[in-house]
Amino acid sequence: MANLLALTNAYPTLSLARGEALIETGEALGELYVLVSGRLVVERDGIEIARITEPGTLVGEMSVLLGTDHSATVTALTPVEVRHIEDGIRWLEQSPIAALHVATLACQRLDATSALLVQLRKEANGNREHGLLERLFGAVTGAETRA
């Protein structure tokens, strides 16, 4: 499968200084970004949930695909360069290979999350947090789970 850096070669590059926000929680601009260089941190409700360090990583896809505001803030940990796709949904509609890449990425993330939840469920068997884990399973699978 083609790499996102190659697929976005014609798009403009934005530079961010350390500490500068790429995405703010609550925005909904429909933009996508592909990391060219540097490191980003993703925070939701003040909690760090991810670090993005791999060139070619897509940023902003959840908001674009769901048609919702961004649920997290993404900030530069170092000087950063990203490719900027102004109309993310249009780009995905016009580039089936890019859309396939994003679908594959989403499935990989869901698979990793599901595996983690299974491990947490095994570790919490009989614990008070069991109800929370059941709700998490329901959110990830889209199905009701037993409480």
C-alpha positions in Angstrom: 0.0 0.0 0.0 1.2 3.5 -0.8 2.7 5.5 2.0 0.8 8.7 3.1 4.0 10.8 2.6 4.1 9.8 -1.0 0.3 10.3 -1.5 0.5 13.8 0.0 3.7 15.0 -1.7 1.9 17.7 -3.7 0.3 19.2 -0.6 1.8 22.2 1.3 3.9 21.8 4.4 3.2 23.6 7.6 5.9 24.2 10.2 5.2 24.4 13.9 7.4 25.6 16.7 7.8 23.6 19.9 4.6 24.1 22.0 2.5 25.3 19.1 -0.9 23.6 18.7 -1.7 21.9 15.5 -5.3 21.0 16.5 -7.4 22.4 19.3 -10.2 20.5 21.1 -13.5 21.7 19.8 -12.4 22.8 16.4 -14.0 21.2 13.3 -12.2 22.5 10.2 -12.2 19.3 8.2 -8.4 19.3 7.8 -6.0 16.4 7.8 -2.3 16.4 8.5 0.5 14.0 7.8 3.6 14.1 10.0 6.7 14.8 8.0 9.1 15.3 10.9 9.1 16.1 14.6 7.1 14.8 17.5 3.5 15.6 18.5 1.6 15.0 21.7 -2.2 14.2 21.8 -4.1 15.2 24.9 -7.7 14.8 25.8 -9.2 16.5 28.8 -5.7 17.3 30.0 -4.6 13.7 29.8 -1.8 12.6 27.4 -3.2 9.8 25.3 -0.6 9.4 22.5 2.7 10.7 21.1 3.0 10.8 17.3 6.6 10.4 16.2 6.4 8.3 13.0 6.7 10.2 9.7 3.7 9.5 7.6 1.3 9.3 10.5 -2.2 10.8 9.8 -3.6 13.4 12.2 -7.1 14.6 12.4 -8.9 11.7 10.7 -11.4 11.0 13.5 -13.0 14.5 13.3 -13.0 14.4 9.5 -14.5 10.9 9.2 -17.1 11.4 12.0 -18.0 14.9 11.0 -17.4 16.1 14.6 -15.3 18.6 16.5 -11.8 17.4 17.4 -11.9 15.5 20.7 -8.2 16.2 21.5 -5.6 18.8 21.3 -2.4 18.0 19.3 0.7 20.0 20.2 4.3 20.1 18.9 6.8 18.6 21.3 9.6 19.6 19.0 9.8 21.7 15.8 7.3 19.9 13.5 6.6 19.8 9.8 3.2 18.4 8.6 1.6 18.1 5.2 -1.7 20.0 5.2 -4.8 18.7 3.5 -7.4 21.5 3.7 -10.5 19.5 2.7 -9.9 16.0 4.2 -13.1 14.4 3.2 -12.8 15.5 -0.4 -9.3 14.1 -0.5 -10.4 10.8 0.8 -13.3 10.7 -1.7 -11.0 11.4 -4.6 -8.2 9.0 -3.5 -9.4 5.4 -2.9 -5.9 4.3 -1.9 -5.8 7.1 0.8 -9.3 6.0 2.0 -8.1 2.4 2.2 -5.1 3.5 4.2 -7.3 5.4 6.7 -9.7 2.4 7.0 -6.8 0.1 7.6 -5.3 2.5 10.2 -8.7 2.7 12.0 -9.0 -1.1 12.1 -5.5 -1.5 13.4 -6.3 0.9 16.2 -9.5 -0.8 17.0 -7.8 -4.2 17.1 -5.1 -2.9 19.5 -7.8 -1.3 21.7 -9.8 -4.5 21.8 -6.8 -6.6 22.7 -6.0 -4.1 25.6 -9.6 -4.3 26.8 -9.4 -8.1 26.8 -6.3 -8.0 28.9 -7.8 -5.5 31.3 -10.9 -7.6 31.7 -8.8 -10.7 32.5 -6.9 -8.7 35.1 -10.0 -7.1 36.7 -12.1 -10.2 37.0 -14.2 -9.7 40.1 -13.0 -6.2 40.6 -15.2 -3.1 41.1 -14.1 -1.7 37.8 -15.7 -4.6 36.0 -18.8 -2.5 35.1 -16.6 0.2 33.5 -14.8 -2.4 31.4 -18.2 -3.8 30.2 -19.2 -0.3 29.1 -15.8 0.1 27.3 -16.4 -3.2 25.5 -19.8 -2.0 24.5 -18.4 1.3 23.1 -15.6 -0.5 21.2 -17.8 -3.3 19.7 -21.0 -1.3 19.3 -22.8 -4.2 21.1 -24.4 -4.5 24.5 -22.3 -6.5 26.9 -23.4 -8.3 30.1 -22.9 -6.3 33.3 
